[in-house]
């Protein structure tokens, strides 16, 4: 699944992760994110997995 601009912006906002210079306010949020490193994608994926796990646990209780 490709990483989308909006997902990465949420990740940056929540974690304070470094912002890449090619992500601007004018970037459509439904576009695939380009120009990120493998490490950036892995960090975002780990954050997203943790968010999903936390949400799942909230629903269980």
C-alpha positions in Angstrom: 0.0 0.0 0.0 1.5 3.3 -1.0 2.1 6.1 1.6 -0.2 9.0 1.0 0.7 12.7 1.6 -2.1 13.1 4.2 -1.0 10.0 6.2 2.6 11.3 6.3 1.4 14.8 7.4 -0.6 13.1 10.3 2.6 11.2 11.3 4.7 14.3 11.3 2.1 16.2 13.3 1.7 13.5 15.9 5.4 12.6 16.3 7.4 15.7 15.4 9.3 13.7 12.8 11.3 15.7 10.4 9.4 17.3 7.5 10.7 16.8 4.0 11.0 19.9 1.9 8.9 18.6 -1.0 5.8 18.3 1.1 4.0 21.7 0.8 0.6 23.0 1.7 -0.3 22.9 -1.9 0.3 19.1 -2.2 -3.0 17.3 -2.8 -3.6 15.0 0.2 -4.7 12.1 -2.0 -1.4 11.9 -3.8 1.2 9.2 -3.2 4.1 10.5 -1.3 7.4 10.6 -3.2 10.9 11.4 -2.2 10.9 9.7 1.2 13.6 7.3 2.4 13.0 3.7 3.4 13.7 4.7 7.0 11.0 7.4 6.8 8.4 4.9 5.5 9.3 2.3 8.2 9.0 5.0 10.9 5.6 6.0 9.6 4.4 2.4 9.3 5.5 1.6 12.9 3.6 4.7 14.1 0.5 3.8 12.1 0.6 0.2 13.4 0.8 1.4 17.0 -2.2 3.8 16.4 -4.3 0.9 15.0 -3.3 -1.4 17.9 -4.3 1.3 20.4 -7.6 1.9 18.7 -8.3 -1.8 18.6 -7.6 -2.1 22.4 -9.9 0.8 23.1 -12.7 -0.9 21.2 -12.1 -4.2 23.1 -12.7 -2.6 26.5 
